[in-house]
Amino acid sequence: MSVRIHNQKLSRSSKDWMREHLEDPYVKRAQKDGYRSRAAYKLLEIQQKDKIFKQGMTVVDLGSAPGSWSQIVATLVGDKGRVIASDILEMDALPDVHFIQGDFREESVFNDLLTALDGRPVDLVISDMAPNIGGNGSDQPRAMYLCELALDFAVRVLKPNGQFLVKVFQGEGYEEYRKAMMQSFTSLKSRKPEASRARSREVYLLATGFKAR
């Protein structure tokens, strides 16, 4: 009996989510503008405010699927730029984007990214990685672990004064993570784009001025 009720609750929750998703103005806008997800508008707002992308840059996009951020980045860095994207999920090919599928927690994926860079210095690492959020307390440690991995990758590949943009969920470990970022960068800003749902605990931390070791 309890299992059946639980499944009914999950079903209602899924239906509510789908209804909200289909009615979301950013979802409709993304379909109209040709972006692969509503997340595109989060990055576009950050770009409008902070001007983090320039022609010719080398950018690594972590947690890239379905590819809306890579779509934007490839356009902004131009023909002389380089975009390397990675996700555990499949991502349909994009022009001028080199995609690596695999679990970022595994060393082999890290090595594949290094191979793709071929010694090219990285101007910017962006990370929209997140575990499947289910609303329970165990999600926050998993989310922070991915953020820590992204930061570790960034400090290994960024060139001096490089930048790092990462999605973080506020909660346990958030303040400690901010402090860890400040150890490697000269400036840190917090962004909550309008396209980010108000109830979401997600914020984007933009670190600039990488202190190369």
Disulfide bonds with the S-S distance in Angstrom:
none
